[in-house]
């Protein structure tokens, strides 16, 4: 058994989609991970241990407001990282 934050999966699943809508943002690995970390800190974690818990988290993720919250957090993180990257984005 292990503890898993299902929210991590959701953020990384939606990250590419959000970045596609922000054309002038660096998409290197460092920037993507910085964006994901910031977004995850804005979102409520969804820890699961069992497959039943993961199924419940997946059902919850189908709710429209839940998806809006994830995309909003990622978009905000994109703005923060692009305004102050930790390296020279090209």
Gaussian input, Z-matrix of N, CA and C with variables (Angstrom, degrees):
# hf/3-21g

backbone

0 1
 N
 C     1     B1
 C     2     B2     1     A1
 N     3     B3     2     A2     1     D1
 C     4     B4     3     A3     2     D2
 C     5     B5     4     A4     3     D3
 N     6     B6     5     A5     4     D4
 C     7     B7     6     A6     5     D5
 C     8     B8     7     A7     6     D6
 N     9     B9     8     A8     7     D7
 C    10    B10     9     A9     8     D8
 C    11    B11    10    A10     9     D9
 N    12    B12    11    A11    10    D10
 C    13    B13    12    A12    11    D11
 C    14    B14    13    A13    12    D12
 N    15    B15    14    A14    13    D13
 C    16    B16    15    A15    14    D14
 C    17    B17    16    A16    15    D15
 N    18    B18    17    A17    16    D16
 C    19    B19    18    A18    17    D17
 C    20    B20    19    A19    18    D18
 N    21    B21    20    A20    19    D19
 C    22    B22    21    A21    20    D20
 C    23    B23    22    A22    21    D21
 N    24    B24    23    A23    22    D22
 C    25    B25    24    A24    23    D23
 C    26    B26    25    A25    24    D24
 N    27    B27    26    A26    25    D25
 C    28    B28    27    A27    26    D26
 C    29    B29    28    A28    27    D27
 N    30    B30    29    A29    28    D28
 C    31    B31    30    A30    29    D29
 C    32    B32    31    A31    30    D30
 N    33    B33    32    A32    31    D31
 C    34    B34    33    A33    32    D32
 C    35    B35    34    A34    33    D33
 N    36    B36    35    A35    34    D34
 C    37    B37    36    A36    35    D35
 C    38    B38    37    A37    36    D36
 N    39    B39    38    A38    37    D37
 C    40    B40    39    A39    38    D38
 C    41    B41    40    A40    39    D39
 N    42    B42    41    A41    40    D40
 C    43    B43    42    A42    41    D41
 C    44    B44    43    A43    42    D42
 N    45    B45    44    A44    43    D43
 C    46    B46    45    A45    44    D44
 C    47    B47    46    A46    45    D45
 N    48    B48    47    A47    46    D46
 C    49    B49    48    A48    47    D47
 C    50    B50    49    A49    48    D48
 N    51    B51    50    A50    49    D49
 C    52    B52    51    A51    50    D50
 C    53    B53    52    A52    51    D51
 N    54    B54    53    A53    52    D52
 C    55    B55    54    A54    53    D53
 C    56    B56    55    A55    54    D54
 N    57    B57    56    A56    55    D55
 C    58    B58    57    A57    56    D56
 C    59    B59    58    A58    57    D57
 N    60    B60    59    A59    58    D58
 C    61    B61    60    A60    59    D59
 C    62    B62    61    A61    60    D60
 N    63    B63    62    A62    61    D61
 C    64    B64    63    A63    62    D62
 C    65    B65    64    A64    63    D63
 N    66    B66    65    A65    64    D64
 C    67    B67    66    A66    65    D65
 C    68    B68    67    A67    66    D66
 N    69    B69    68    A68    67    D67
 C    70    B70    69    A69    68    D68
 C    71    B71    70    A70    69    D69
 N    72    B72    71    A71    70    D70
 C    73    B73    72    A72    71    D71
 C    74    B74    73    A73    72    D72
 N    75    B75    74    A74    73    D73
 C    76    B76    75    A75    74    D74
 C    77    B77    76    A76    75    D75
 N    78    B78    77    A77    76    D76
 C    79    B79    78    A78    77    D77
 C    80    B80    79    A79    78    D78
 N    81    B81    80    A80    79    D79
 C    82    B82    81    A81    80    D80
 C    83    B83    82    A82    81    D81
 N    84    B84    83    A83    82    D82
 C    85    B85    84    A84    83    D83
 C    86    B86    85    A85    84    D84
 N    87    B87    86    A86    85    D85
 C    88    B88    87    A87    86    D86
 C    89    B89    88    A88    87    D87
 N    90    B90    89    A89    88    D88
 C    91    B91    90    A90    89    D89
 C    92    B92    91    A91    90    D90
 N    93    B93    92    A92    91    D91
 C    94    B94    93    A93    92    D92
 C    95    B95    94    A94    93    D93
 N    96    B96    95    A95    94    D94
 C    97    B97    96    A96    95    D95
 C    98    B98    97    A97    96    D96
 N    99    B99    98    A98    97    D97
 C   100   B100    99    A99    98    D98
 C   101   B101   100   A100    99    D99
 N   102   B102   101   A101   100   D100
 C   103   B103   102   A102   101   D101
 C   104   B104   103   A103   102   D102
 N   105   B105   104   A104   103   D103
 C   106   B106   105   A105   104   D104
 C   107   B107   106   A106   105   D105
 N   108   B108   107   A107   106   D106
 C   109   B109   108   A108   107   D107
 C   110   B110   109   A109   108   D108
 N   111   B111   110   A110   109   D109
 C   112   B112   111   A111   110   D110
 C   113   B113   112   A112   111   D111
 N   114   B114   113   A113   112   D112
 C   115   B115   114   A114   113   D113
 C   116   B116   115   A115   114   D114
 N   117   B117   116   A116   115   D115
 C   118   B118   117   A117   116   D116
 C   119   B119   118   A118   117   D117
 N   120   B120   119   A119   118   D118
 C   121   B121   120   A120   119   D119
 C   122   B122   121   A121   120   D120
 N   123   B123   122   A122   121   D121
 C   124   B124   123   A123   122   D122
 C   125   B125   124   A124   123   D123
 N   126   B126   125   A125   124   D124
 C   127   B127   126   A126   125   D125
 C   128   B128   127   A127   126   D126
 N   129   B129   128   A128   127   D127
 C   130   B130   129   A129   128   D128
 C   131   B131   130   A130   129   D129
 N   132   B132   131   A131   130   D130
 C   133   B133   132   A132   131   D131
 C   134   B134   133   A133   132   D132
 N   135   B135   134   A134   133   D133
 C   136   B136   135   A135   134   D134
 C   137   B137   136   A136   135   D135
 N   138   B138   137   A137   136   D136
 C   139   B139   138   A138   137   D137
 C   140   B140   139   A139   138   D138
 N   141   B141   140   A140   139   D139
 C   142   B142   141   A141   140   D140
 C   143   B143   142   A142   141   D141
 N   144   B144   143   A143   142   D142
 C   145   B145   144   A144   143   D143
 C   146   B146   145   A145   144   D144
 N   147   B147   146   A146   145   D145
 C   148   B148   147   A147   146   D146
 C   149   B149   148   A148   147   D147
 N   150   B150   149   A149   148   D148
 C   151   B151   150   A150   149   D149
 C   152   B152   151   A151   150   D150
 N   153   B153   152   A152   151   D151
 C   154   B154   153   A153   152   D152
 C   155   B155   154   A154   153   D153
 N   156   B156   155   A155   154   D154
 C   157   B157   156   A156   155   D155
 C   158   B158   157   A157   156   D156
 N   159   B159   158   A158   157   D157
 C   160   B160   159   A159   158   D158
 C   161   B161   160   A160   159   D159
 N   162   B162   161   A161   160   D160
 C   163   B163   162   A162   161   D161
 C   164   B164   163   A163   162   D162
 N   165   B165   164   A164   163   D163
 C   166   B166   165   A165   164   D164
 C   167   B167   166   A166   165   D165
 N   168   B168   167   A167   166   D166
 C   169   B169   168   A168   167   D167
 C   170   B170   169   A169   168   D168
 N   171   B171   170   A170   169   D169
 C   172   B172   171   A171   170   D170
 C   173   B173   172   A172   171   D171
 N   174   B174   173   A173   172   D172
 C   175   B175   174   A174   173   D173
 C   176   B176   175   A175   174   D174
 N   177   B177   176   A176   175   D175
 C   178   B178   177   A177   176   D176
 C   179   B179   178   A178   177   D177
 N   180   B180   179   A179   178   D178
 C   181   B181   180   A180   179   D179
 C   182   B182   181   A181   180   D180
 N   183   B183   182   A182   181   D181
 C   184   B184   183   A183   182   D182
 C   185   B185   184   A184   183   D183
 N   186   B186   185   A185   184   D184
 C   187   B187   186   A186   185   D185
 C   188   B188   187   A187   186   D186
 N   189   B189   188   A188   187   D187
 C   190   B190   189   A189   188   D188
 C   191   B191   190   A190   189   D189
 N   192   B192   191   A191   190   D190
 C   193   B193   192   A192   191   D191
 C   194   B194   193   A193   192   D192
 N   195   B195   194   A194   193   D193
 C   196   B196   195   A195   194   D194
 C   197   B197   196   A196   195   D195
 N   198   B198   197   A197   196   D196
 C   199   B199   198   A198   197   D197
 C   200   B200   199   A199   198   D198
 N   201   B201   200   A200   199   D199
 C   202   B202   201   A201   200   D200
 C   203   B203   202   A202   201   D201
 N   204   B204   203   A203   202   D202
 C   205   B205   204   A204   203   D203
 C   206   B206   205   A205   204   D204
 N   207   B207   206   A206   205   D205
 C   208   B208   207   A207   206   D206
 C   209   B209   208   A208   207   D207
 N   210   B210   209   A209   208   D208
 C   211   B211   210   A210   209   D209
 C   212   B212   211   A211   210   D210
 N   213   B213   212   A212   211   D211
 C   214   B214   213   A213   212   D212
 C   215   B215   214   A214   213   D213
 N   216   B216   215   A215   214   D214
 C   217   B217   216   A216   215   D215
 C   218   B218   217   A217   216   D216
 N   219   B219   218   A218   217   D217
 C   220   B220   219   A219   218   D218
 C   221   B221   220   A220   219   D219
 N   222   B222   221   A221   220   D220
 C   223   B223   222   A222   221   D221
 C   224   B224   223   A223   222   D222
 N   225   B225   224   A224   223   D223
 C   226   B226   225   A225   224   D224
 C   227   B227   226   A226   225   D225
 N   228   B228   227   A227   226   D226
 C   229   B229   228   A228   227   D227
 C   230   B230   229   A229   228   D228
 N   231   B231   230   A230   229   D229
 C   232   B232   231   A231   230   D230
 C   233   B233   232   A232   231   D231
 N   234   B234   233   A233   232   D232
 C   235   B235   234   A234   233   D233
 C   236   B236   235   A235   234   D234
 N   237   B237   236   A236   235   D235
 C   238   B238   237   A237   236   D236
 C   239   B239   238   A238   237   D237
 N   240   B240   239   A239   238   D238
 C   241   B241   240   A240   239   D239
 C   242   B242   241   A241   240   D240
 N   243   B243   242   A242   241   D241
 C   244   B244   243   A243   242   D242
 C   245   B245   244   A244   243   D243
 N   246   B246   245   A245   244   D244
 C   247   B247   246   A246   245   D245
 C   248   B248   247   A247   246   D246
 N   249   B249   248   A248   247   D247
 C   250   B250   249   A249   248   D248
 C   251   B251   250   A250   249   D249
 N   252   B252   251   A251   250   D250
 C   253   B253   252   A252   251   D251
 C   254   B254   253   A253   252   D252
 N   255   B255   254   A254   253   D253
 C   256   B256   255   A255   254   D254
 C   257   B257   256   A256   255   D255
 N   258   B258   257   A257   256   D256
 C   259   B259   258   A258   257   D257
 C   260   B260   259   A259   258   D258
 N   261   B261   260   A260   259   D259
 C   262   B262   261   A261   260   D260
 C   263   B263   262   A262   261   D261
 N   264   B264   263   A263   262   D262
 C   265   B265   264   A264   263   D263
 C   266   B266   265   A265   264   D264
 N   267   B267   266   A266   265   D265
 C   268   B268   267   A267   266   D266
 C   269   B269   268   A268   267   D267

   B1=1.4536
   B2=1.5212
   B3=1.3070
   B4=1.4567
   B5=1.5226
   B6=1.3058
   B7=1.4590
   B8=1.5211
   B9=1.3203
   B10=1.4606
   B11=1.5188
   B12=1.3168
   B13=1.4591
   B14=1.5293
   B15=1.3014
   B16=1.4611
   B17=1.5310
   B18=1.3239
   B19=1.4614
   B20=1.5311
   B21=1.3360
   B22=1.4639
   B23=1.5237
   B24=1.3155
   B25=1.4663
   B26=1.5201
   B27=1.3273
   B28=1.4649
   B29=1.5238
   B30=1.3252
   B31=1.4600
   B32=1.5246
   B33=1.3255
   B34=1.4616
   B35=1.5270
   B36=1.3395
   B37=1.4665
   B38=1.5278
   B39=1.3139
   B40=1.4665
   B41=1.5223
   B42=1.3254
   B43=1.4562
   B44=1.5260
   B45=1.3137
   B46=1.4711
   B47=1.5216
   B48=1.3082
   B49=1.4705
   B50=1.5247
   B51=1.3228
   B52=1.4597
   B53=1.5272
   B54=1.3313
   B55=1.4596
   B56=1.5231
   B57=1.3108
   B58=1.4648
   B59=1.5289
   B60=1.3257
   B61=1.4597
   B62=1.5287
   B63=1.3076
   B64=1.4673
   B65=1.5282
   B66=1.3007
   B67=1.4700
   B68=1.5274
   B69=1.3034
   B70=1.4657
   B71=1.5240
   B72=1.3206
   B73=1.4587
   B74=1.5243
   B75=1.3214
   B76=1.4643
   B77=1.5266
   B78=1.3189
   B79=1.4648
   B80=1.5232
   B81=1.3286
   B82=1.4640
   B83=1.5358
   B84=1.3055
   B85=1.4568
   B86=1.5299
   B87=1.3245
   B88=1.4663
   B89=1.5254
   B90=1.3309
   B91=1.4660
   B92=1.5286
   B93=1.3216
   B94=1.4721
   B95=1.5227
   B96=1.3277
   B97=1.4628
   B98=1.5268
   B99=1.3215
   B100=1.4684
   B101=1.5282
   B102=1.3297
   B103=1.4630
   B104=1.5193
   B105=1.3220
   B106=1.4705
   B107=1.5250
   B108=1.3277
   B109=1.4659
   B110=1.5259
   B111=1.3173
   B112=1.4667
   B113=1.5232
   B114=1.3256
   B115=1.4727
   B116=1.5230
   B117=1.3265
   B118=1.4646
   B119=1.5250
   B120=1.3228
   B121=1.4621
   B122=1.5207
   B123=1.3258
   B124=1.4685
   B125=1.5350
   B126=1.3128
   B127=1.4675
   B128=1.5244
   B129=1.3253
   B130=1.4575
   B131=1.5218
   B132=1.3330
   B133=1.4614
   B134=1.5237
   B135=1.3069
   B136=1.4671
   B137=1.5204
   B138=1.3331
   B139=1.4521
   B140=1.5215
   B141=1.3220
   B142=1.4562
   B143=1.5301
   B144=1.3186
   B145=1.4619
   B146=1.5151
   B147=1.3235
   B148=1.4618
   B149=1.5208
   B150=1.3048
   B151=1.4639
   B152=1.5243
   B153=1.3297
   B154=1.4627
   B155=1.5300
   B156=1.3210
   B157=1.4589
   B158=1.5122
   B159=1.3308
   B160=1.4605
   B161=1.5185
   B162=1.3240
   B163=1.4609
   B164=1.5212
   B165=1.3264
   B166=1.4646
   B167=1.5327
   B168=1.3301
   B169=1.4661
   B170=1.5217
   B171=1.3173
   B172=1.4678
   B173=1.5219
   B174=1.3190
   B175=1.4672
   B176=1.5216
   B177=1.3104
   B178=1.4728
   B179=1.5281
   B180=1.3432
   B181=1.4641
   B182=1.5212
   B183=1.3146
   B184=1.4561
   B185=1.5279
   B186=1.3203
   B187=1.4636
   B188=1.5222
   B189=1.3107
   B190=1.4605
   B191=1.5266
   B192=1.3256
   B193=1.4640
   B194=1.5188
   B195=1.3126
   B196=1.4602
   B197=1.5251
   B198=1.3267
   B199=1.4617
   B200=1.5237
   B201=1.3162
   B202=1.4626
   B203=1.5286
   B204=1.3162
   B205=1.4677
   B206=1.5284
   B207=1.3235
   B208=1.4675
   B209=1.5240
   B210=1.3242
   B211=1.4623
   B212=1.5297
   B213=1.3124
   B214=1.4647
   B215=1.5271
   B216=1.3153
   B217=1.4649
   B218=1.5265
   B219=1.3213
   B220=1.4650
   B221=1.5258
   B222=1.3209
   B223=1.4679
   B224=1.5213
   B225=1.3183
   B226=1.4582
   B227=1.5346
   B228=1.3200
   B229=1.4631
   B230=1.5275
   B231=1.3277
   B232=1.4614
   B233=1.5282
   B234=1.3126
   B235=1.4681
   B236=1.5245
   B237=1.3266
   B238=1.4642
   B239=1.5249
   B240=1.3175
   B241=1.4669
   B242=1.5247
   B243=1.3108
   B244=1.4669
   B245=1.5297
   B246=1.3315
   B247=1.4648
   B248=1.5251
   B249=1.3270
   B250=1.4679
   B251=1.5197
   B252=1.3236
   B253=1.4812
   B254=1.5367
   B255=1.3143
   B256=1.4732
   B257=1.5216
   B258=1.3053
   B259=1.4555
   B260=1.5348
   B261=1.2954
   B262=1.4660
   B263=1.5215
   B264=1.3060
   B265=1.4584
   B266=1.5214
   B267=1.2954
   B268=1.4655
   B269=1.4974
   A1=109.89
   A2=114.76
   A3=120.49
   A4=108.87
   A5=114.87
   A6=121.60
   A7=107.58
   A8=115.80
   A9=120.68
   A10=109.18
   A11=116.35
   A12=121.18
   A13=106.53
   A14=116.50
   A15=121.44
   A16=111.75
   A17=116.68
   A18=121.04
   A19=110.87
   A20=117.87
   A21=120.81
   A22=110.88
   A23=116.26
   A24=120.21
   A25=110.90
   A26=115.88
   A27=119.67
   A28=112.07
   A29=116.42
   A30=119.46
   A31=110.09
   A32=117.56
   A33=119.59
   A34=111.87
   A35=117.97
   A36=120.56
   A37=111.08
   A38=117.51
   A39=121.62
   A40=112.85
   A41=117.86
   A42=121.76
   A43=112.68
   A44=117.94
   A45=120.93
   A46=110.99
   A47=116.42
   A48=121.36
   A49=111.22
   A50=116.53
   A51=120.31
   A52=110.03
   A53=117.07
   A54=119.84
   A55=111.82
   A56=118.07
   A57=121.50
   A58=111.31
   A59=116.63
   A60=121.60
   A61=113.04
   A62=117.01
   A63=123.02
   A64=107.02
   A65=116.27
   A66=122.73
   A67=114.94
   A68=119.49
   A69=121.86
   A70=113.11
   A71=117.32
   A72=122.40
   A73=109.15
   A74=115.62
   A75=120.12
   A76=109.17
   A77=116.33
   A78=120.73
   A79=111.49
   A80=116.10
   A81=118.58
   A82=109.09
   A83=115.83
   A84=120.78
   A85=111.79
   A86=117.60
   A87=121.23
   A88=110.53
   A89=117.34
   A90=120.40
   A91=111.24
   A92=117.78
   A93=120.12
   A94=111.29
   A95=116.89
   A96=119.60
   A97=111.64
   A98=118.00
   A99=120.27
   A100=110.52
   A101=116.90
   A102=121.48
   A103=110.04
   A104=116.85
   A105=120.47
   A106=111.02
   A107=117.36
   A108=120.52
   A109=111.17
   A110=116.93
   A111=120.27
   A112=110.43
   A113=116.64
   A114=120.11
   A115=110.80
   A116=117.25
   A117=120.35
   A118=111.74
   A119=117.26
   A120=119.96
   A121=112.43
   A122=117.59
   A123=121.55
   A124=112.17
   A125=116.23
   A126=120.94
   A127=111.23
   A128=114.92
   A129=120.34
   A130=108.81
   A131=117.52
   A132=118.83
   A133=111.14
   A134=115.73
   A135=122.66
   A136=107.66
   A137=115.73
   A138=120.51
   A139=110.70
   A140=115.50
   A141=121.57
   A142=108.32
   A143=115.19
   A144=121.42
   A145=109.83
   A146=116.19
   A147=120.44
   A148=111.37
   A149=115.72
   A150=119.59
   A151=110.28
   A152=117.48
   A153=121.07
   A154=109.58
   A155=117.22
   A156=120.82
   A157=111.33
   A158=117.45
   A159=120.69
   A160=110.65
   A161=117.22
   A162=121.13
   A163=109.86
   A164=117.42
   A165=120.99
   A166=110.51
   A167=116.70
   A168=120.61
   A169=110.56
   A170=117.63
   A171=120.73
   A172=111.19
   A173=116.88
   A174=120.61
   A175=109.18
   A176=117.14
   A177=121.88
   A178=110.46
   A179=116.64
   A180=120.49
   A181=112.43
   A182=118.01
   A183=121.27
   A184=112.15
   A185=117.21
   A186=120.74
   A187=109.85
   A188=116.77
   A189=122.23
   A190=112.25
   A191=118.51
   A192=120.83
   A193=110.84
   A194=116.86
   A195=121.34
   A196=109.55
   A197=117.07
   A198=121.58
   A199=111.90
   A200=116.94
   A201=120.83
   A202=109.56
   A203=117.49
   A204=121.37
   A205=111.29
   A206=117.36
   A207=121.56
   A208=110.48
   A209=117.16
   A210=121.08
   A211=110.97
   A212=117.62
   A213=121.64
   A214=110.71
   A215=117.23
   A216=121.01
   A217=110.91
   A218=117.02
   A219=120.43
   A220=109.93
   A221=117.73
   A222=121.49
   A223=111.48
   A224=116.62
   A225=120.38
   A226=110.03
   A227=116.70
   A228=121.32
   A229=111.04
   A230=117.45
   A231=121.69
   A232=109.68
   A233=116.71
   A234=120.64
   A235=111.39
   A236=116.89
   A237=120.26
   A238=111.38
   A239=116.55
   A240=120.20
   A241=110.72
   A242=117.09
   A243=118.66
   A244=111.94
   A245=117.34
   A246=119.57
   A247=112.21
   A248=117.18
   A249=121.22
   A250=110.30
   A251=117.65
   A252=119.89
   A253=110.22
   A254=115.18
   A255=120.11
   A256=111.76
   A257=117.12
   A258=122.22
   A259=108.03
   A260=117.16
   A261=120.73
   A262=109.66
   A263=117.29
   A264=121.23
   A265=108.83
   A266=115.54
   A267=120.02
   A268=110.72
   D1=153.34
   D2=174.02
   D3=-153.33
   D4=156.31
   D5=178.14
   D6=-91.40
   D7=134.83
   D8=-177.21
   D9=-133.31
   D10=134.89
   D11=173.81
   D12=-90.49
   D13=101.17
   D14=-177.43
   D15=-60.49
   D16=-24.75
   D17=179.96
   D18=-60.76
   D19=-31.39
   D20=177.54
   D21=-59.04
   D22=-44.89
   D23=178.83
   D24=-59.43
   D25=-44.62
   D26=-178.18
   D27=-64.65
   D28=-42.66
   D29=-179.47
   D30=-62.68
   D31=-46.61
   D32=-179.26
   D33=-68.22
   D34=-30.34
   D35=176.50
   D36=-66.85
   D37=-38.97
   D38=-175.73
   D39=-89.78
   D40=-13.89
   D41=-174.65
   D42=-58.77
   D43=-47.70
   D44=-178.76
   D45=-61.34
   D46=-40.71
   D47=179.28
   D48=-61.60
   D49=-44.36
   D50=-179.58
   D51=-68.45
   D52=-41.17
   D53=179.81
   D54=-64.34
   D55=-30.68
   D56=176.56
   D57=-61.82
   D58=-27.90
   D59=179.87
   D60=-88.29
   D61=-3.94
   D62=177.63
   D63=-122.80
   D64=81.43
   D65=-170.73
   D66=-64.48
   D67=-31.22
   D68=-173.66
   D69=-95.99
   D70=25.97
   D71=-177.98
   D72=-108.30
   D73=137.89
   D74=176.56
   D75=-63.99
   D76=135.12
   D77=-179.37
   D78=-117.33
   D79=25.32
   D80=176.71
   D81=-66.24
   D82=167.32
   D83=-176.88
   D84=-58.60
   D85=-43.46
   D86=-178.48
   D87=-60.97
   D88=-46.69
   D89=-179.67
   D90=-65.51
   D91=-41.49
   D92=178.12
   D93=-60.40
   D94=-43.85
   D95=179.56
   D96=-69.19
   D97=-37.23
   D98=175.36
   D99=-61.86
   D100=-43.79
   D101=178.63
   D102=-61.79
   D103=-46.25
   D104=-179.76
   D105=-61.54
   D106=-43.78
   D107=-178.54
   D108=-63.22
   D109=-43.91
   D110=179.44
   D111=-64.39
   D112=-45.12
   D113=179.34
   D114=-61.20
   D115=-43.76
   D116=-179.57
   D117=-63.48
   D118=-33.65
   D119=177.14
   D120=-69.78
   D121=-21.14
   D122=178.16
   D123=-86.55
   D124=-18.97
   D125=-173.71
   D126=-102.22
   D127=152.25
   D128=175.22
   D129=-72.47
   D130=127.73
   D131=179.17
   D132=-66.51
   D133=151.80
   D134=177.00
   D135=-125.65
   D136=81.60
   D137=-177.45
   D138=-79.54
   D139=136.12
   D140=177.51
   D141=-133.38
   D142=154.54
   D143=177.06
   D144=-121.06
   D145=-40.97
   D146=-175.53
   D147=-102.37
   D148=165.28
   D149=176.19
   D150=-66.27
   D151=-29.27
   D152=176.62
   D153=-65.86
   D154=-40.69
   D155=177.20
   D156=-64.97
   D157=-38.14
   D158=178.35
   D159=-66.92
   D160=-38.03
   D161=177.02
   D162=-62.45
   D163=-43.83
   D164=178.03
   D165=-60.77
   D166=-42.79
   D167=179.63
   D168=-64.02
   D169=-38.34
   D170=178.29
   D171=-65.08
   D172=-41.08
   D173=178.35
   D174=-62.93
   D175=-43.88
   D176=178.68
   D177=-60.14
   D178=-36.95
   D179=-176.96
   D180=-69.52
   D181=-12.49
   D182=178.39
   D183=-79.78
   D184=-13.72
   D185=179.56
   D186=-69.73
   D187=137.44
   D188=-175.10
   D189=-59.92
   D190=-45.96
   D191=-178.23
   D192=-63.04
   D193=-36.37
   D194=178.57
   D195=-60.72
   D196=-46.21
   D197=178.95
   D198=-65.86
   D199=-38.74
   D200=177.23
   D201=-61.42
   D202=-42.56
   D203=179.52
   D204=-62.06
   D205=-41.81
   D206=179.95
   D207=-65.15
   D208=-48.27
   D209=-179.26
   D210=-65.07
   D211=-38.46
   D212=178.33
   D213=-63.46
   D214=-44.60
   D215=179.19
   D216=-63.07
   D217=-42.09
   D218=178.67
   D219=-65.07
   D220=-44.12
   D221=-179.80
   D222=-61.30
   D223=-42.11
   D224=177.89
   D225=-64.05
   D226=-42.06
   D227=178.84
   D228=-63.59
   D229=-38.13
   D230=176.92
   D231=-58.92
   D232=-44.95
   D233=179.94
   D234=-62.75
   D235=-42.28
   D236=-179.84
   D237=-65.05
   D238=-47.21
   D239=-177.50
   D240=-67.63
   D241=-40.20
   D242=-178.69
   D243=-69.38
   D244=-25.92
   D245=178.72
   D246=-81.25
   D247=-24.80
   D248=179.54
   D249=-144.83
   D250=70.08
   D251=179.91
   D252=-67.24
   D253=154.91
   D254=179.29
   D255=-88.52
   D256=11.76
   D257=176.46
   D258=-158.50
   D259=178.34
   D260=179.31
   D261=-82.79
   D262=100.11
   D263=176.29
   D264=-74.34
   D265=141.33
   D266=-179.32
   D267=-116.37

